[in-house]
Amino acid sequence: MAEKKASGASKAGAAKKAGGAAKGGAGNSAFMAPLTPDATLAAVVGKDPLPRTEVTKKIWEYIKQNNLQDPNDKRTIKADAKLKAVFDGKDSVSMFELTKLVNSHLKKG
């Protein structure tokens, strides 16, 4: 009988999580709010307002398409001409610095 309760609880928890995302709960609204990239970042992700999560996805798509990850250390991203402007002139950044640098090029829109 305990097994039945445990499986029911996990299903309810999964439904609750899915329902919260569908309703646009307050916890996720900051991530889903559209942000406008400045001209520097727009060269990489486009000029249309996007949620922060989509901006991150587009930057990673750009990095992978242009083979900009260091092959010896995948945490390091090498800058090409477009990304160098986003990275404040740095030749390479860690993936942990990436978010901070990108956020400085986004504004609420």
Biopython code that builds the backbone (N, CA, C, O; Angstrom):
import numpy as np
from Bio.PDB.StructureBuilder import StructureBuilder

atoms = [
    (1, "MET", "N", (0.815, -1.189, 0.000)),
    (1, "MET", "CA", (0.000, 0.000, 0.000)),
    (1, "MET", "C", (0.867, 1.265, 0.000)),
    (1, "MET", "O", (0.501, 2.276, -0.598)),
    (2, "ALA", "N", (2.003, 1.197, 0.667)),
    (2, "ALA", "CA", (2.916, 2.332, 0.681)),
    (2, "ALA", "C", (3.424, 2.633, -0.720)),
    (2, "ALA", "O", (3.638, 3.792, -1.075)),
    (3, "GLU", "N", (3.617, 1.582, -1.514)),
    (3, "GLU", "CA", (4.090, 1.789, -2.884)),
    (3, "GLU", "C", (3.079, 2.590, -3.688)),
    (3, "GLU", "O", (3.448, 3.457, -4.480)),
    (4, "LYS", "N", (1.797, 2.292, -3.479)),
    (4, "LYS", "CA", (0.759, 2.988, -4.223)),
    (4, "LYS", "C", (0.775, 4.485, -3.907)),
    (4, "LYS", "O", (0.655, 5.317, -4.806)),
    (5, "LYS", "N", (0.924, 4.818, -2.621)),
    (5, "LYS", "CA", (0.973, 6.225, -2.231)),
    (5, "LYS", "C", (2.188, 6.921, -2.830)),
    (5, "LYS", "O", (2.091, 8.055, -3.299)),
    (6, "ALA", "N", (3.328, 6.243, -2.814)),
    (6, "ALA", "CA", (4.558, 6.842, -3.339)),
    (6, "ALA", "C", (4.420, 7.132, -4.823)),
    (6, "ALA", "O", (4.809, 8.205, -5.284)),
    (7, "SER", "N", (3.865, 6.176, -5.586)),
    (7, "SER", "CA", (3.740, 6.403, -7.020)),
    (7, "SER", "C", (2.700, 7.476, -7.305)),
    (7, "SER", "O", (2.858, 8.269, -8.234)),
    (8, "GLY", "N", (1.631, 7.502, -6.505)),
    (8, "GLY", "CA", (0.614, 8.534, -6.679)),
    (8, "GLY", "C", (1.175, 9.911, -6.368)),
    (8, "GLY", "O", (0.856, 10.884, -7.051)),
    (9, "ALA", "N", (2.004, 9.996, -5.348)),
    (9, "ALA", "CA", (2.596, 11.274, -4.972)),
    (9, "ALA", "C", (3.530, 11.791, -6.057)),
    (9, "ALA", "O", (3.551, 12.986, -6.349)),
    (10, "SER", "N", (4.304, 10.883, -6.654)),
    (10, "SER", "CA", (5.225, 11.335, -7.688)),
    (10, "SER", "C", (4.466, 11.783, -8.934)),
    (10, "SER", "O", (4.885, 12.722, -9.611)),
    (11, "LYS", "N", (3.360, 11.121, -9.238)),
    (11, "LYS", "CA", (2.543, 11.555, -10.378)),
    (11, "LYS", "C", (1.934, 12.919, -10.108)),
    (11, "LYS", "O", (1.893, 13.778, -10.989)),
    (12, "ALA", "N", (1.460, 13.111, -8.874)),
    (12, "ALA", "CA", (0.875, 14.398, -8.518)),
    (12, "ALA", "C", (1.938, 15.491, -8.579)),
    (12, "ALA", "O", (1.667, 16.604, -9.030)),
    (13, "GLY", "N", (3.152, 15.169, -8.121)),
    (13, "GLY", "CA", (4.237, 16.143, -8.169)),
    (13, "GLY", "C", (4.590, 16.509, -9.600)),
    (13, "GLY", "O", (4.838, 17.676, -9.901)),
    (14, "ALA", "N", (4.613, 15.517, -10.486)),
    (14, "ALA", "CA", (4.913, 15.769, -11.895)),
    (14, "ALA", "C", (3.817, 16.619, -12.525)),
    (14, "ALA", "O", (4.100, 17.535, -13.297)),
    (15, "ALA", "N", (2.561, 16.312, -12.194)),
    (15, "ALA", "CA", (1.448, 17.084, -12.739)),
    (15, "ALA", "C", (1.501, 18.518, -12.222)),
    (15, "ALA", "O", (1.222, 19.465, -12.958)),
    (16, "LYS", "N", (1.862, 18.667, -10.947)),
    (16, "LYS", "CA", (1.947, 19.989, -10.353)),
    (16, "LYS", "C", (3.024, 20.827, -11.051)),
    (16, "LYS", "O", (2.814, 22.006, -11.339)),
    (17, "LYS", "N", (4.188, 20.202, -11.320)),
    (17, "LYS", "CA", (5.274, 20.911, -12.001)),
    (17, "LYS", "C", (4.838, 21.324, -13.401)),
    (17, "LYS", "O", (5.048, 22.465, -13.811)),
    (18, "ALA", "N", (4.227, 20.387, -14.137)),
    (18, "ALA", "CA", (3.787, 20.685, -15.499)),
    (18, "ALA", "C", (2.725, 21.770, -15.486)),
    (18, "ALA", "O", (2.740, 22.671, -16.325)),
    (19, "GLY", "N", (1.796, 21.684, -14.526)),
    (19, "GLY", "CA", (0.733, 22.675, -14.431)),
    (19, "GLY", "C", (1.279, 24.047, -14.100)),
    (19, "GLY", "O", (0.802, 25.052, -14.627)),
    (20, "GLY", "N", (2.275, 24.097, -13.232)),
    (20, "GLY", "CA", (2.864, 25.380, -12.854)),
    (20, "GLY", "C", (3.518, 26.061, -14.039)),
    (20, "GLY", "O", (3.412, 27.276, -14.202)),
    (21, "ALA", "N", (4.199, 25.272, -14.873)),
    (21, "ALA", "CA", (4.851, 25.844, -16.042)),
    (21, "ALA", "C", (3.812, 26.340, -17.042)),
    (21, "ALA", "O", (3.997, 27.388, -17.661)),
    (22, "ALA", "N", (2.718, 25.589, -17.203)),
    (22, "ALA", "CA", (1.688, 25.959, -18.165)),
    (22, "ALA", "C", (0.963, 27.232, -17.725)),
    (22, "ALA", "O", (0.557, 28.038, -18.563)),
    (23, "LYS", "N", (0.802, 27.412, -16.419)),
    (23, "LYS", "CA", (0.105, 28.583, -15.901)),
    (23, "LYS", "C", (0.995, 29.810, -15.888)),
    (23, "LYS", "O", (0.501, 30.925, -15.720)),
    (24, "GLY", "N", (2.306, 29.628, -16.062)),
    (24, "GLY", "CA", (3.226, 30.762, -16.020)),
    (24, "GLY", "C", (3.391, 31.263, -14.604)),
    (24, "GLY", "O", (3.241, 32.456, -14.338)),
    (25, "GLY", "N", (3.697, 30.362, -13.701)),
    (25, "GLY", "CA", (3.846, 30.699, -12.281)),
    (25, "GLY", "C", (4.851, 31.808, -12.058)),
    (25, "GLY", "O", (5.714, 32.061, -12.898)),
    (26, "ALA", "N", (4.735, 32.457, -10.936)),
    (26, "ALA", "CA", (5.582, 33.600, -10.625)),
    (26, "ALA", "C", (7.061, 33.229, -10.607)),
    (26, "ALA", "O", (7.909, 34.066, -10.916)),
    (27, "GLY", "N", (7.384, 31.982, -10.247)),
    (27, "GLY", "CA", (8.773, 31.563, -10.193)),
    (27, "GLY", "C", (9.456, 31.570, -11.547)),
    (27, "GLY", "O", (10.662, 31.805, -11.619)),
    (28, "ASN", "N", (8.730, 31.321, -12.611)),
    (28, "ASN", "CA", (9.321, 31.233, -13.944)),
    (28, "ASN", "C", (9.127, 32.495, -14.769)),
    (28, "ASN", "O", (9.716, 32.604, -15.845)),
    (29, "SER", "N", (8.337, 33.442, -14.318)),
    (29, "SER", "CA", (8.011, 34.592, -15.147)),
    (29, "SER", "C", (9.236, 35.437, -15.489)),
    (29, "SER", "O", (9.293, 36.016, -16.574)),
    (30, "ALA", "N", (10.208, 35.519, -14.598)),
    (30, "ALA", "CA", (11.401, 36.310, -14.887)),
    (30, "ALA", "C", (12.203, 35.703, -16.037)),
    (30, "ALA", "O", (12.789, 36.429, -16.840)),
    (31, "PHE", "N", (12.228, 34.377, -16.115)),
    (31, "PHE", "CA", (12.963, 33.723, -17.193)),
    (31, "PHE", "C", (12.236, 33.870, -18.529)),
    (31, "PHE", "O", (12.867, 33.865, -19.586)),
    (32, "MET", "N", (10.931, 33.997, -18.482)),
    (32, "MET", "CA", (10.151, 34.026, -19.711)),
    (32, "MET", "C", (9.848, 35.439, -20.201)),
    (32, "MET", "O", (9.297, 35.607, -21.289)),
    (33, "ALA", "N", (10.197, 36.444, -19.425)),
    (33, "ALA", "CA", (9.950, 37.818, -19.839)),
    (33, "ALA", "C", (10.835, 38.149, -21.038)),
    (33, "ALA", "O", (12.041, 37.908, -21.000)),
    (34, "PRO", "N", (10.248, 38.698, -22.104)),
    (34, "PRO", "CA", (11.072, 39.037, -23.267)),
    (34, "PRO", "C", (12.036, 40.188, -22.960)),
    (34, "PRO", "O", (11.663, 41.192, -22.352)),
    (35, "LEU", "N", (13.270, 40.013, -23.395)),
    (35, "LEU", "CA", (14.310, 41.017, -23.224)),
    (35, "LEU", "C", (14.829, 41.411, -24.596)),
    (35, "LEU", "O", (14.919, 40.578, -25.498)),
    (36, "THR", "N", (15.166, 42.663, -24.747)),
    (36, "THR", "CA", (15.654, 43.169, -26.024)),
    (36, "THR", "C", (17.175, 43.218, -26.029)),
    (36, "THR", "O", (17.778, 43.870, -25.176)),
    (37, "PRO", "N", (17.808, 42.525, -26.995)),
    (37, "PRO", "CA", (19.269, 42.587, -27.082)),
    (37, "PRO", "C", (19.722, 43.930, -27.660)),
    (37, "PRO", "O", (19.043, 44.503, -28.512)),
    (38, "ASP", "N", (20.865, 44.426, -27.195)),
    (38, "ASP", "CA", (21.418, 45.631, -27.803)),
    (38, "ASP", "C", (22.005, 45.267, -29.169)),
    (38, "ASP", "O", (21.996, 44.098, -29.556)),
    (39, "ALA", "N", (22.504, 46.242, -29.883)),
    (39, "ALA", "CA", (22.993, 46.015, -31.249)),
    (39, "ALA", "C", (24.130, 44.994, -31.298)),
    (39, "ALA", "O", (24.220, 44.209, -32.242)),
    (40, "THR", "N", (24.990, 45.002, -30.293)),
    (40, "THR", "CA", (26.124, 44.078, -30.257)),
    (40, "THR", "C", (25.654, 42.630, -30.164)),
    (40, "THR", "O", (26.110, 41.774, -30.922)),
    (41, "LEU", "N", (24.747, 42.361, -29.239)),
    (41, "LEU", "CA", (24.221, 41.011, -29.062)),
    (41, "LEU", "C", (23.270, 40.628, -30.194)),
    (41, "LEU", "O", (23.182, 39.457, -30.561)),
    (42, "ALA", "N", (22.563, 41.604, -30.744)),
    (42, "ALA", "CA", (21.628, 41.339, -31.839)),
    (42, "ALA", "C", (22.349, 40.768, -33.063)),
    (42, "ALA", "O", (21.741, 40.049, -33.856)),
    (43, "ALA", "N", (23.621, 41.077, -33.221)),
    (43, "ALA", "CA", (24.394, 40.520, -34.339)),
    (43, "ALA", "C", (24.515, 39.003, -34.223)),
    (43, "ALA", "O", (24.751, 38.320, -35.220)),
    (44, "VAL", "N", (24.355, 38.477, -33.012)),
    (44, "VAL", "CA", (24.473, 37.034, -32.778)),
    (44, "VAL", "C", (23.104, 36.366, -32.676)),
    (44, "VAL", "O", (22.888, 35.309, -33.269)),
    (45, "VAL", "N", (22.168, 36.975, -31.924)),
    (45, "VAL", "CA", (20.894, 36.313, -31.642)),
    (45, "VAL", "C", (19.699, 36.905, -32.383)),
    (45, "VAL", "O", (18.604, 36.345, -32.315)),
    (46, "GLY", "N", (19.875, 38.011, -33.081)),
    (46, "GLY", "CA", (18.757, 38.673, -33.750)),
    (46, "GLY", "C", (18.248, 39.830, -32.907)),
    (46, "GLY", "O", (18.556, 39.918, -31.718)),
    (47, "LYS", "N", (17.468, 40.720, -33.519)),
    (47, "LYS", "CA", (17.053, 41.941, -32.835)),
    (47, "LYS", "C", (15.732, 41.823, -32.094)),
    (47, "LYS", "O", (15.387, 42.709, -31.312)),
    (48, "ASP", "N", (14.983, 40.743, -32.323)),
    (48, "ASP", "CA", (13.677, 40.593, -31.691)),
    (48, "ASP", "C", (13.802, 40.289, -30.202)),
    (48, "ASP", "O", (14.726, 39.587, -29.791)),
    (49, "PRO", "N", (12.875, 40.815, -29.383)),
    (49, "PRO", "CA", (12.877, 40.494, -27.951)),
    (49, "PRO", "C", (12.678, 38.990, -27.733)),
    (49, "PRO", "O", (11.831, 38.368, -28.375)),
    (50, "LEU", "N", (13.459, 38.421, -26.831)),
    (50, "LEU", "CA", (13.414, 36.990, -26.532)),
    (50, "LEU", "C", (13.518, 36.778, -25.028)),
    (50, "LEU", "O", (14.114, 37.592, -24.323)),
    (51, "PRO", "N", (12.937, 35.681, -24.536)),
    (51, "PRO", "CA", (13.191, 35.325, -23.138)),
    (51, "PRO", "C", (14.673, 34.990, -22.951)),
    (51, "PRO", "O", (15.352, 34.578, -23.892)),
    (52, "ARG", "N", (15.153, 35.171, -21.741)),
    (52, "ARG", "CA", (16.560, 34.906, -21.433)),
    (52, "ARG", "C", (16.970, 33.484, -21.828)),
    (52, "ARG", "O", (18.088, 33.262, -22.293)),
    (53, "THR", "N", (16.065, 32.531, -21.641)),
    (53, "THR", "CA", (16.378, 31.137, -21.978)),
    (53, "THR", "C", (16.634, 30.968, -23.471)),
    (53, "THR", "O", (17.526, 30.218, -23.867)),
    (54, "GLU", "N", (15.856, 31.660, -24.299)),
    (54, "GLU", "CA", (16.040, 31.570, -25.749)),
    (54, "GLU", "C", (17.317, 32.278, -26.195)),
    (54, "GLU", "O", (17.981, 31.829, -27.129)),
    (55, "VAL", "N", (17.656, 33.363, -25.543)),
    (55, "VAL", "CA", (18.918, 34.061, -25.846)),
    (55, "VAL", "C", (20.087, 33.108, -25.610)),
    (55, "VAL", "O", (20.995, 33.005, -26.434)),
    (56, "THR", "N", (20.051, 32.414, -24.476)),
    (56, "THR", "CA", (21.112, 31.461, -24.141)),
    (56, "THR", "C", (21.186, 30.346, -25.178)),
    (56, "THR", "O", (22.277, 29.970, -25.606)),
    (57, "LYS", "N", (20.037, 29.815, -25.582)),
    (57, "LYS", "CA", (20.015, 28.752, -26.603)),
    (57, "LYS", "C", (20.628, 29.233, -27.917)),
    (57, "LYS", "O", (21.416, 28.524, -28.542)),
    (58, "LYS", "N", (20.257, 30.439, -28.323)),
    (58, "LYS", "CA", (20.773, 30.965, -29.596)),
    (58, "LYS", "C", (22.279, 31.213, -29.536)),
    (58, "LYS", "O", (22.984, 30.989, -30.520)),
    (59, "ILE", "N", (22.768, 31.667, -28.403)),
    (59, "ILE", "CA", (24.213, 31.885, -28.272)),
    (59, "ILE", "C", (24.939, 30.551, -28.367)),
    (59, "ILE", "O", (25.959, 30.452, -29.048)),
    (60, "TRP", "N", (24.424, 29.515, -27.689)),
    (60, "TRP", "CA", (25.065, 28.201, -27.756)),
    (60, "TRP", "C", (24.994, 27.617, -29.159)),
    (60, "TRP", "O", (25.937, 26.959, -29.599)),
    (61, "GLU", "N", (23.890, 27.844, -29.870)),
    (61, "GLU", "CA", (23.798, 27.394, -31.274)),
    (61, "GLU", "C", (24.901, 28.064, -32.093)),
    (61, "GLU", "O", (25.582, 27.410, -32.883)),
    (62, "TYR", "N", (25.071, 29.373, -31.896)),
    (62, "TYR", "CA", (26.099, 30.130, -32.616)),
    (62, "TYR", "C", (27.495, 29.603, -32.285)),
    (62, "TYR", "O", (28.326, 29.431, -33.177)),
    (63, "ILE", "N", (27.749, 29.348, -31.007)),
    (63, "ILE", "CA", (29.060, 28.847, -30.579)),
    (63, "ILE", "C", (29.350, 27.501, -31.218)),
    (63, "ILE", "O", (30.461, 27.266, -31.692)),
    (64, "LYS", "N", (28.368, 26.618, -31.236)),
    (64, "LYS", "CA", (28.575, 25.276, -31.800)),
    (64, "LYS", "C", (28.684, 25.307, -33.321)),
    (64, "LYS", "O", (29.508, 24.594, -33.894)),
    (65, "GLN", "N", (27.856, 26.132, -33.990)),
    (65, "GLN", "CA", (27.917, 26.232, -35.451)),
    (65, "GLN", "C", (29.272, 26.753, -35.918)),
    (65, "GLN", "O", (29.772, 26.352, -36.970)),
    (66, "ASN", "N", (29.857, 27.640, -35.136)),
    (66, "ASN", "CA", (31.124, 28.258, -35.523)),
    (66, "ASN", "C", (32.332, 27.623, -34.837)),
    (66, "ASN", "O", (33.446, 28.141, -34.914)),
    (67, "ASN", "N", (32.097, 26.492, -34.165)),
    (67, "ASN", "CA", (33.165, 25.721, -33.527)),
    (67, "ASN", "C", (34.039, 26.601, -32.627)),
    (67, "ASN", "O", (35.260, 26.647, -32.778)),
    (68, "LEU", "N", (33.386, 27.296, -31.690)),
    (68, "LEU", "CA", (34.094, 28.260, -30.847)),
    (68, "LEU", "C", (34.418, 27.744, -29.452)),
    (68, "LEU", "O", (34.969, 28.481, -28.635)),
    (69, "GLN", "N", (34.080, 26.473, -29.166)),
    (69, "GLN", "CA", (34.486, 25.896, -27.890)),
    (69, "GLN", "C", (35.911, 25.403, -28.010)),
    (69, "GLN", "O", (36.291, 24.811, -29.020)),
    (70, "ASP", "N", (36.699, 25.648, -26.979)),
    (70, "ASP", "CA", (38.073, 25.156, -26.940)),
    (70, "ASP", "C", (38.027, 23.629, -26.909)),
    (70, "ASP", "O", (37.404, 23.065, -26.010)),
    (71, "PRO", "N", (38.665, 22.941, -27.861)),
    (71, "PRO", "CA", (38.604, 21.470, -27.883)),
    (71, "PRO", "C", (39.262, 20.812, -26.666)),
    (71, "PRO", "O", (38.898, 19.695, -26.297)),
    (72, "ASN", "N", (40.222, 21.491, -26.043)),
    (72, "ASN", "CA", (40.900, 20.929, -24.879)),
    (72, "ASN", "C", (40.165, 21.216, -23.574)),
    (72, "ASN", "O", (40.317, 20.480, -22.600)),
    (73, "ASP", "N", (39.369, 22.284, -23.552)),
    (73, "ASP", "CA", (38.610, 22.656, -22.365)),
    (73, "ASP", "C", (37.254, 23.181, -22.826)),
    (73, "ASP", "O", (37.117, 24.359, -23.158)),
    (74, "LYS", "N", (36.264, 22.311, -22.845)),
    (74, "LYS", "CA", (34.937, 22.654, -23.380)),
    (74, "LYS", "C", (34.254, 23.769, -22.594)),
    (74, "LYS", "O", (33.263, 24.329, -23.062)),
    (75, "ARG", "N", (34.762, 24.099, -21.419)),
    (75, "ARG", "CA", (34.176, 25.183, -20.629)),
    (75, "ARG", "C", (34.609, 26.549, -21.143)),
    (75, "ARG", "O", (34.046, 27.568, -20.745)),
    (76, "THR", "N", (35.602, 26.577, -22.021)),
    (76, "THR", "CA", (36.131, 27.840, -22.538)),
    (76, "THR", "C", (35.569, 28.112, -23.927)),
    (76, "THR", "O", (35.562, 27.238, -24.794)),
    (77, "ILE", "N", (35.099, 29.335, -24.120)),
    (77, "ILE", "CA", (34.545, 29.745, -25.404)),
    (77, "ILE", "C", (35.468, 30.779, -26.012)),
    (77, "ILE", "O", (35.778, 31.799, -25.397)),
    (78, "LYS", "N", (35.905, 30.496, -27.240)),
    (78, "LYS", "CA", (36.778, 31.425, -27.959)),
    (78, "LYS", "C", (35.894, 32.440, -28.682)),
    (78, "LYS", "O", (34.837, 32.084, -29.203)),
    (79, "ALA", "N", (36.311, 33.669, -28.714)),
    (79, "ALA", "CA", (35.522, 34.728, -29.337)),
    (79, "ALA", "C", (35.925, 34.931, -30.789)),
    (79, "ALA", "O", (37.109, 34.999, -31.120)),
    (80, "ASP", "N", (34.913, 35.026, -31.652)),
    (80, "ASP", "CA", (35.167, 35.499, -33.008)),
    (80, "ASP", "C", (34.852, 37.001, -32.983)),
    (80, "ASP", "O", (34.663, 37.567, -31.906)),
    (81, "ALA", "N", (34.792, 37.647, -34.140)),
    (81, "ALA", "CA", (34.600, 39.099, -34.161)),
    (81, "ALA", "C", (33.297, 39.516, -33.486)),
    (81, "ALA", "O", (33.288, 40.478, -32.719)),
    (82, "LYS", "N", (32.184, 38.804, -33.759)),
    (82, "LYS", "CA", (30.897, 39.168, -33.165)),
    (82, "LYS", "C", (30.890, 38.944, -31.655)),
    (82, "LYS", "O", (30.430, 39.802, -30.901)),
    (83, "LEU", "N", (31.397, 37.798, -31.216)),
    (83, "LEU", "CA", (31.371, 37.498, -29.790)),
    (83, "LEU", "C", (32.375, 38.335, -28.996)),
    (83, "LEU", "O", (32.167, 38.599, -27.812)),
    (84, "LYS", "N", (33.447, 38.748, -29.638)),
    (84, "LYS", "CA", (34.445, 39.560, -28.931)),
    (84, "LYS", "C", (33.805, 40.860, -28.440)),
    (84, "LYS", "O", (34.123, 41.342, -27.353)),
    (85, "ALA", "N", (32.914, 41.415, -29.237)),
    (85, "ALA", "CA", (32.204, 42.629, -28.821)),
    (85, "ALA", "C", (31.271, 42.328, -27.646)),
    (85, "ALA", "O", (31.163, 43.134, -26.721)),
    (86, "VAL", "N", (30.606, 41.186, -27.676)),
    (86, "VAL", "CA", (29.723, 40.783, -26.581)),
    (86, "VAL", "C", (30.536, 40.495, -25.323)),
    (86, "VAL", "O", (30.085, 40.778, -24.212)),
    (87, "PHE", "N", (31.732, 39.934, -25.493)),
    (87, "PHE", "CA", (32.601, 39.557, -24.375)),
    (87, "PHE", "C", (33.460, 40.715, -23.884)),
    (87, "PHE", "O", (34.465, 40.492, -23.208)),
    (88, "ASP", "N", (33.086, 41.939, -24.210)),
    (88, "ASP", "CA", (33.812, 43.144, -23.779)),
    (88, "ASP", "C", (35.283, 43.114, -24.182)),
    (88, "ASP", "O", (36.147, 43.526, -23.408)),
    (89, "GLY", "N", (35.571, 42.630, -25.386)),
    (89, "GLY", "CA", (36.925, 42.641, -25.920)),
    (89, "GLY", "C", (37.798, 41.466, -25.529)),
    (89, "GLY", "O", (38.950, 41.392, -25.960)),
    (90, "LYS", "N", (37.284, 40.540, -24.723)),
    (90, "LYS", "CA", (38.082, 39.377, -24.309)),
    (90, "LYS", "C", (38.180, 38.371, -25.450)),
    (90, "LYS", "O", (37.229, 38.200, -26.213)),
    (91, "ASP", "N", (39.336, 37.702, -25.570)),
    (91, "ASP", "CA", (39.538, 36.686, -26.606)),
    (91, "ASP", "C", (38.837, 35.384, -26.278)),
    (91, "ASP", "O", (38.445, 34.647, -27.183)),
    (92, "SER", "N", (38.673, 35.087, -24.988)),
    (92, "SER", "CA", (37.960, 33.881, -24.574)),
    (92, "SER", "C", (37.374, 34.097, -23.186)),
    (92, "SER", "O", (37.887, 34.887, -22.394)),
    (93, "VAL", "N", (36.281, 33.375, -22.905)),
    (93, "VAL", "CA", (35.629, 33.441, -21.592)),
    (93, "VAL", "C", (35.212, 32.034, -21.188)),
    (93, "VAL", "O", (35.084, 31.146, -22.031)),
    (94, "SER", "N", (35.003, 31.843, -19.897)),
    (94, "SER", "CA", (34.476, 30.560, -19.442)),
    (94, "SER", "C", (32.959, 30.597, -19.613)),
    (94, "SER", "O", (32.352, 31.665, -19.698)),
    (95, "MET", "N", (32.364, 29.408, -19.660)),
    (95, "MET", "CA", (30.912, 29.370, -19.823)),
    (95, "MET", "C", (30.212, 30.005, -18.620)),
    (95, "MET", "O", (29.051, 30.400, -18.719)),
    (96, "PHE", "N", (30.904, 30.104, -17.495)),
    (96, "PHE", "CA", (30.320, 30.716, -16.312)),
    (96, "PHE", "C", (30.294, 32.243, -16.430)),
    (96, "PHE", "O", (29.397, 32.894, -15.896)),
    (97, "GLU", "N", (31.268, 32.804, -17.122)),
    (97, "GLU", "CA", (31.303, 34.250, -17.365)),
    (97, "GLU", "C", (30.298, 34.649, -18.437)),
    (97, "GLU", "O", (29.818, 35.783, -18.460)),
    (98, "LEU", "N", (29.989, 33.724, -19.311)),
    (98, "LEU", "CA", (29.140, 33.984, -20.468)),
    (98, "LEU", "C", (27.817, 34.629, -20.068)),
    (98, "LEU", "O", (27.427, 35.637, -20.656)),
    (99, "THR", "N", (27.127, 34.074, -19.090)),
    (99, "THR", "CA", (25.827, 34.590, -18.684)),
    (99, "THR", "C", (25.927, 36.028, -18.206)),
    (99, "THR", "O", (25.114, 36.870, -18.587)),
    (100, "LYS", "N", (26.918, 36.311, -17.375)),
    (100, "LYS", "CA", (27.094, 37.668, -16.852)),
    (100, "LYS", "C", (27.350, 38.663, -17.979)),
    (100, "LYS", "O", (26.781, 39.755, -17.992)),
    (101, "LEU", "N", (28.203, 38.283, -18.921)),
    (101, "LEU", "CA", (28.526, 39.186, -20.025)),
    (101, "LEU", "C", (27.325, 39.400, -20.942)),
    (101, "LEU", "O", (27.090, 40.516, -21.407)),
    (102, "VAL", "N", (26.575, 38.354, -21.202)),
    (102, "VAL", "CA", (25.403, 38.456, -22.071)),
    (102, "VAL", "C", (24.327, 39.313, -21.399)),
    (102, "VAL", "O", (23.681, 40.125, -22.061)),
    (103, "ASN", "N", (24.133, 39.136, -20.095)),
    (103, "ASN", "CA", (23.110, 39.900, -19.380)),
    (103, "ASN", "C", (23.332, 41.407, -19.474)),
    (103, "ASN", "O", (22.375, 42.180, -19.438)),
    (104, "SER", "N", (24.574, 41.819, -19.591)),
    (104, "SER", "CA", (24.847, 43.250, -19.696)),
    (104, "SER", "C", (24.408, 43.817, -21.052)),
    (104, "SER", "O", (24.358, 45.035, -21.227)),
    (105, "HIS", "N", (24.093, 42.945, -22.000)),
    (105, "HIS", "CA", (23.650, 43.384, -23.327)),
    (105, "HIS", "C", (22.152, 43.203, -23.527)),
    (105, "HIS", "O", (21.658, 43.332, -24.647)),
    (106, "LEU", "N", (21.421, 42.904, -22.452)),
    (106, "LEU", "CA", (19.969, 42.726, -22.524)),
    (106, "LEU", "C", (19.275, 43.807, -21.711)),
    (106, "LEU", "O", (19.750, 44.214, -20.651)),
    (107, "LYS", "N", (18.144, 44.262, -22.230)),
    (107, "LYS", "CA", (17.336, 45.223, -21.467)),
    (107, "LYS", "C", (15.876, 44.812, -21.554)),
    (107, "LYS", "O", (15.454, 44.182, -22.524)),
    (108, "LYS", "N", (15.119, 45.167, -20.547)),
    (108, "LYS", "CA", (13.697, 44.826, -20.540)),
    (108, "LYS", "C", (13.034, 45.537, -21.700)),
    (108, "LYS", "O", (13.280, 46.715, -21.960)),
    (109, "GLY", "N", (12.193, 44.794, -22.386)),
    (109, "GLY", "CA", (11.586, 45.417, -23.557)),
    (109, "GLY", "C", (10.229, 45.036, -23.735)),
    (109, "GLY", "O", (9.582, 45.481, -24.682)),
]
sb = StructureBuilder()
sb.init_structure("model")
sb.init_model(0)
sb.init_chain("A")
sb.init_seg("    ")
for serial, (resi, resn, name, xyz) in enumerate(atoms, 1):
    if name == "N":
        sb.init_residue(resn, " ", resi, " ")
    sb.init_atom(name, np.array(xyz, "f"), 0.0, 1.0, " ", f" {name:<3s}", serial, name[0])
structure = sb.get_structure()
